[in-house]
Amino acid sequence: MKNVLFLLIITTIGFLGCHKKNHCNSTNSSFNQLYESIHTNNPSLIDDFMMDLEVHAYTFSVSDTQEVCSIGYQAAPNMSSKNYKIVIIDSLSNTVLYSENHLFNSNNTSYVTPGISIKLLPGINYTINRIQLNWSPSITNTVGRVLYSNNLSIPFPFSDGNITLVSSNFYGTGSPLLNFGVPFIDIVFKK
């Protein structure tokens, strides 16, 4: 009887101690699903490394409260030893929520973990910027992965799951190009 009571107490403590952990899984993020969905539903769009401008950015919203747990990017060839600045801005208040320099792999998308908590709320547009100012000697060092159209514009907005892409912008060392394409800057939410 004492053994049964002991096991019952241990089992109860074990169940009470269990809780759902928030995980950060970059293998199939909301952004990545949306990017692939845009490409699948618009087969004329091209997924390639191009757009030699210093800033690649997109504006997005979320349908429910999210916390950013990882940010993914693929550096241009020869740029894996150069920092990229990642900036996330609350477009409503023009408040910078995150601004850090990171190194990214040039062979594939690599991920960094923000050193701070970044909470995103529904009903607010946010802009994520990938900035490369250390590109000398060649402006081609600013290229990045982009989903784009040969007619120089794609029809925003795009939605899938809990994320909506509202618009995009590319600028720096050239005229701004609004809604030219979708830059692949993966933003991963805690699950």
VOPAGU-2260 file (C-alpha; in pm, 1 decimal, decimal comma):
REM VOPAGU-2260
SITE   aa  ch    i         X         Y         Z
SITE  MET   A    0       0,0       0,0       0,0
SITE  LYS   A    1     282,8     237,8      88,3
SITE  ASN   A    2     446,7     167,3    -250,6
SITE  VAL   A    3     124,0     247,3    -436,7
SITE  LEU   A    4      79,4     570,4    -240,5
SITE  PHE   A    5     444,4     664,0    -303,7
SITE  LEU   A    6     407,4     599,1    -679,6
SITE  LEU   A    7      83,7     799,0    -686,6
SITE  ILE   A    8     253,5    1097,6    -519,4
SITE  ILE   A    9     557,0    1080,1    -751,2
SITE  THR   A   10     332,6    1053,3   -1059,5
SITE  THR   A   11     122,0    1350,5    -945,1
SITE  ILE   A   12     433,1    1562,2    -886,9
SITE  GLY   A   13     562,1    1459,3   -1229,3
SITE  PHE   A   14     240,2    1565,6   -1401,2
SITE  LEU   A   15     225,4    1894,2   -1212,8
SITE  GLY   A   16     586,1    1965,9   -1303,9
SITE  CYS   A   17     522,9    1915,8   -1674,4
SITE  HIS   A   18     441,9    2223,9   -1874,7
SITE  LYS   A   19     446,0    2314,0   -2237,4
SITE  LYS   A   20     778,0    2461,2   -2343,6
SITE  ASN   A   21     801,0    2724,6   -2612,3
SITE  HIS   A   22    1012,1    2593,9   -2895,9
SITE  CYS   A   23    1189,9    2773,3   -3174,3
SITE  ASN   A   24    1189,5    2565,8   -3491,0
SITE  SER   A   25    1332,9    2728,8   -3801,3
SITE  THR   A   26    1271,5    2432,7   -4033,2
SITE  ASN   A   27     922,1    2542,1   -4139,6
SITE  SER   A   28     858,0    2894,8   -4012,7
SITE  SER   A   29     544,9    3095,5   -4090,5
SITE  PHE   A   30     751,0    3323,0   -4315,8
SITE  ASN   A   31     909,4    3030,1   -4500,2
SITE  GLN   A   32     565,9    2872,9   -4555,9
SITE  LEU   A   33     435,0    3204,7   -4690,0
SITE  TYR   A   34     739,0    3255,9   -4916,5
SITE  GLU   A   35     694,4    2906,8   -5064,1
SITE  SER   A   36     317,7    2961,2   -5099,3
SITE  ILE   A   37     372,8    3288,0   -5288,9
SITE  HIS   A   38     615,0    3112,9   -5524,2
SITE  THR   A   39     386,5    2810,8   -5575,7
SITE  ASN   A   40      78,4    3026,2   -5643,5
SITE  ASN   A   41     270,3    3263,7   -5871,8
SITE  PRO   A   42     488,8    3036,9   -6088,0
SITE  SER   A   43     609,7    3328,8   -6301,4
SITE  LEU   A   44     796,6    3470,9   -6000,2
SITE  ILE   A   45    1170,8    3407,7   -5986,1
SITE  ASP   A   46    1351,0    3298,7   -5666,8
SITE  ASP   A   47    1711,6    3412,2   -5705,5
SITE  PHE   A   48    1998,6    3612,8   -5557,8
SITE  MET   A   49    1982,9    3965,3   -5690,9
SITE  MET   A   50    1894,7    4325,3   -5603,4
SITE  ASP   A   51    2221,3    4503,9   -5532,9
SITE  LEU   A   52    2094,0    4763,3   -5288,3
SITE  GLU   A   53    2206,5    4812,1   -4928,6
SITE  VAL   A   54    1867,2    4768,7   -4762,9
SITE  HIS   A   55    1625,6    4483,8   -4827,9
SITE  ALA   A   56    1305,6    4519,1   -4623,3
SITE  TYR   A   57     949,6    4400,6   -4596,7
SITE  THR   A   58     656,0    4520,0   -4390,5
SITE  PHE   A   59     435,1    4258,2   -4229,4
SITE  SER   A   60     166,9    4202,2   -3967,9
SITE  VAL   A   61      68,7    3907,2   -3751,3
SITE  SER   A   62    -283,7    3783,3   -3680,5
SITE  ASP   A   63    -213,0    3697,6   -3317,2
SITE  THR   A   64      54,0    3782,6   -3060,6
SITE  GLN   A   65     391,7    3637,0   -3156,8
SITE  GLU   A   66     741,1    3633,5   -3011,0
SITE  VAL   A   67    1040,2    3632,9   -3245,7
SITE  CYS   A   68    1282,4    3359,3   -3144,5
SITE  SER   A   69    1512,2    3343,6   -3447,6
SITE  ILE   A   70    1602,7    3535,1   -3763,1
SITE  GLY   A   71    1739,6    3367,9   -4073,7
SITE  TYR   A   72    1930,6    3501,6   -4370,0
SITE  GLN   A   73    2180,1    3385,6   -4632,1
SITE  ALA   A   74    2478,7    3610,5   -4690,2
SITE  ALA   A   75    2591,5    3702,5   -5039,2
SITE  PRO   A   76    2890,3    3507,6   -5173,1
SITE  ASN   A   77    3212,9    3632,5   -5010,5
SITE  MET   A   78    3014,9    3815,2   -4738,3
SITE  SER   A   79    2992,3    3554,9   -4460,8
SITE  SER   A   80    3266,2    3738,8   -4268,6
SITE  LYS   A   81    3084,3    4074,7   -4291,6
SITE  ASN   A   82    2812,9    4176,2   -4047,6
SITE  TYR   A   83    2457,4    4234,4   -4163,5
SITE  LYS   A   84    2243,2    4461,1   -3951,1
SITE  ILE   A   85    1894,9    4326,6   -3880,9
SITE  VAL   A   86    1644,9    4589,8   -3768,7
SITE  ILE   A   87    1280,5    4536,6   -3671,6
SITE  ILE   A   88    1065,0    4849,5   -3646,7
SITE  ASP   A   89     714,0    4899,5   -3510,9
SITE  SER   A   90     580,0    5099,5   -3806,8
SITE  LEU   A   91     290,3    5245,0   -3605,3
SITE  SER   A   92     508,8    5420,5   -3347,9
SITE  ASN   A   93     830,1    5416,8   -3555,4
SITE  THR   A   94     999,1    5246,1   -3258,4
SITE  VAL   A   95    1302,9    5026,6   -3316,3
SITE  LEU   A   96    1229,8    4694,9   -3144,3
SITE  TYR   A   97    1553,6    4525,6   -3246,2
SITE  SER   A   98    1880,6    4633,0   -3406,4
SITE  GLU   A   99    2182,0    4401,5   -3404,9
SITE  ASN   A  100    2469,6    4301,1   -3631,2
SITE  HIS   A  101    2502,8    3934,8   -3725,4
SITE  LEU   A  102    2714,5    3708,1   -3943,2
SITE  PHE   A  103    2530,1    3472,1   -4177,0
SITE  ASN   A  104    2647,5    3175,3   -4382,6
SITE  SER   A  105    2680,0    3229,4   -4758,4
SITE  ASN   A  106    2607,3    2864,7   -4849,2
SITE  ASN   A  107    2257,5    2843,9   -4701,2
SITE  THR   A  108    2017,9    3021,7   -4469,3
SITE  SER   A  109    2160,6    3039,5   -4119,1
SITE  TYR   A  110    1982,7    3156,9   -3806,0
SITE  VAL   A  111    2059,9    3384,5   -3513,2
SITE  THR   A  112    1880,1    3415,3   -3182,2
SITE  PRO   A  113    1793,2    3769,3   -3071,5
SITE  GLY   A  114    1942,0    3860,4   -2736,2
SITE  ILE   A  115    1616,5    4025,2   -2629,3
SITE  SER   A  116    1248,3    3935,8   -2631,3
SITE  ILE   A  117    1070,0    4074,5   -2939,8
SITE  LYS   A  118     690,3    4065,1   -2898,2
SITE  LEU   A  119     469,7    4138,9   -3198,7
SITE  LEU   A  120     103,4    4231,7   -3160,7
SITE  PRO   A  121    -183,9    4193,3   -3407,7
SITE  GLY   A  122    -308,0    4506,6   -3581,9
SITE  ILE   A  123      37,9    4665,6   -3608,9
SITE  ASN   A  124     263,0    4669,7   -3914,0
SITE  TYR   A  125     627,9    4586,6   -3854,2
SITE  THR   A  126     921,9    4630,2   -4089,9
SITE  ILE   A  127    1223,0    4401,2   -4090,6
SITE  ASN   A  128    1536,1    4537,6   -4257,3
SITE  ARG   A  129    1849,7    4358,9   -4368,7
SITE  ILE   A  130    2122,2    4622,5   -4406,6
SITE  GLN   A  131    2466,3    4572,1   -4562,6
SITE  LEU   A  132    2683,3    4884,8   -4562,7
SITE  ASN   A  133    3022,6    4709,9   -4563,4
SITE  TRP   A  134    3008,0    4593,0   -4926,0
SITE  SER   A  135    3322,8    4750,0   -5074,3
SITE  PRO   A  136    3480,3    4690,5   -5325,6
SITE  SER   A  137    3171,7    4574,8   -5519,5
SITE  ILE   A  138    2805,3    4671,7   -5488,8
SITE  THR   A  139    2719,4    4317,1   -5598,1
SITE  ASN   A  140    2811,8    4219,4   -5242,1
SITE  THR   A  141    2470,1    4356,3   -5139,6
SITE  VAL   A  142    2266,6    4098,7   -5334,3
SITE  GLY   A  143    2029,1    3873,3   -5145,9
SITE  ARG   A  144    1767,6    3606,9   -5205,7
SITE  VAL   A  145    1453,4    3765,0   -5349,8
SITE  LEU   A  146    1129,0    3637,5   -5497,7
SITE  TYR   A  147    1055,2    3879,3   -5783,1
SITE  SER   A  148     888,5    3935,6   -6118,7
SITE  ASN   A  149    1040,0    4056,4   -6444,3
SITE  ASN   A  150     770,8    4327,0   -6461,9
SITE  LEU   A  151     934,2    4498,2   -6157,9
SITE  SER   A  152     632,6    4470,5   -5927,3
SITE  ILE   A  153     440,9    4200,9   -5744,2
SITE  PRO   A  154      85,3    4227,9   -5606,9
SITE  PHE   A  155     104,1    4269,8   -5228,4
SITE  PRO   A  156     -41,1    4178,0   -4977,3
SITE  PHE   A  157      24,2    3806,2   -4928,3
SITE  SER   A  158    -107,3    3604,9   -4633,3
SITE  ASP   A  159     -59,8    3255,1   -4501,0
SITE  GLY   A  160    -123,8    3130,0   -4149,8
SITE  ASN   A  161     -46,6    3398,7   -3893,4
SITE  ILE   A  162     160,2    3634,6   -4111,7
SITE  THR   A  163      71,3    3887,7   -4382,2
SITE  LEU   A  164     331,0    4058,6   -4600,5
SITE  VAL   A  165     206,3    4411,8   -4663,9
SITE  SER   A  166     482,1    4556,8   -4883,6
SITE  SER   A  167     854,7    4553,2   -4955,5
SITE  ASN   A  168    1125,2    4808,2   -5016,8
SITE  PHE   A  169    1480,3    4798,4   -5151,5
SITE  TYR   A  170    1701,2    5107,8   -5130,1
SITE  GLY   A  171    2047,6    5251,4   -5065,4
SITE  THR   A  172    2292,2    5343,4   -5347,0
SITE  GLY   A  173    1994,7    5367,2   -5580,9
SITE  SER   A  174    1634,0    5473,2   -5607,2
SITE  PRO   A  175    1389,8    5294,3   -5378,3
SITE  LEU   A  176    1204,9    5005,5   -5538,3
SITE  LEU   A  177     869,9    4953,1   -5368,3
SITE  ASN   A  178     704,2    4611,8   -5396,7
SITE  PHE   A  179     967,9    4485,3   -5640,3
SITE  GLY   A  180     982,3    4149,7   -5467,0
SITE  VAL   A  181     992,1    3961,7   -5138,3
SITE  PRO   A  182    1335,5    3950,4   -4973,5
SITE  PHE   A  183    1405,8    3622,9   -4793,4
SITE  ILE   A  184    1460,2    3738,8   -4436,1
SITE  ASP   A  185    1316,9    3455,1   -4231,1
SITE  ILE   A  186    1149,4    3555,3   -3907,9
SITE  VAL   A  187    1073,1    3262,9   -3677,2
SITE  PHE   A  188     808,9    3271,7   -3403,5
SITE  LYS   A  189     802,0    3068,3   -3082,4
SITE  LYS   A  190     555,0    2781,1   -3093,0
